[in-house]
Amino acid sequence: MGKWPKEKLLQHGPELPMEERIRRYQHNIKTIRAAGCVVPTPAMIDSLDPTEIELWFADRAFSIHRMDNAIRALADTPEEPGQEP
């Protein structure tokens, strides 16, 4: 098992154009593999296919949006009677 190449990984946030995000993501997958590490599939998709990566980004954005909505809904929920704040 290799050493995680943290210092070689590129950021691929939503502020970048999709083409650049995909290019950086592909770089990261190749770098992780070259370091002898396994791509953590619960957190990332282990693919170099641009279409699969773009779909993964879209799915992650949708999941984050759903979680944000759920958190907002819970935050607006009144406390139950008899419960201390």
N, C-alpha and C positions, 0 to 999 in steps of 0.2 A: 504494500500500500504506500503510495507516494505522499508527499507533503502538499497540503492544500495551497494552490498558487494565488493566494489572496492579493498580493501586490501586482500581479499580472492581469487581473480581471478588470474589465471595462464596465463603467456604468451604462445602463441602457434604459433610462427613465422615459416617462411619457412626454417629456418636454422635447425630445428628439424626434425628427421625422421617422416614420416607420421603417424606411429603407435602412437608415443608419442604426436604428435599434436592432434590426434583424442582423446586420453585419456585425455589430458588437456582440450580440448574443452568440452568433456562430463562432466568433473569436473565443469567447469564454468557454464554450463547449469543447473546442479543439484544445484550448490551454489546459482545461481540467483533465481531459483524456491524456494529453502529452505528459502531464505531471504524474500519471499513474493512479489517478483518483477516479472514483466512481461518481458520475453525475447524480446528485441527490434528487431522484425523480419525484419525491413528494413536493419538492420546492421548485423544480425545473423540469422542462421537457428535454429528454435526451435525444435531440434531433438536430440535423443541420438543414432540413427542408424548410425553405422560407415560408411556404404556405402553412405548415404545421406550427411554426414559431409564431406567425402572425395570429393564427387562431388561438394559440396558447395565451398571447398577450391580451386578446379580446376576452377570453374566458376569465383570466385573472382580473381584468378591469371590471367585468360584470360581477364577479364574486366580491370584490372590494366594495362596489356600489351597494350590493345587497347587504353586506355586513354593516356598512355605514348607516343604511336605512334602519336596520334592526337596532343598532345602538341608539340612534336618535329616538326611535319609538320607545325603547326601554327607558331612556332618560326622561321622556315626557310622561311616563306612567306614574300615576300618583301612588304614594306609599300605601301599603295595606294598613287598615286600622289596627291599633295595638302594637305596631312595630315601631321600635325606636329608630330615629334617623341615623 
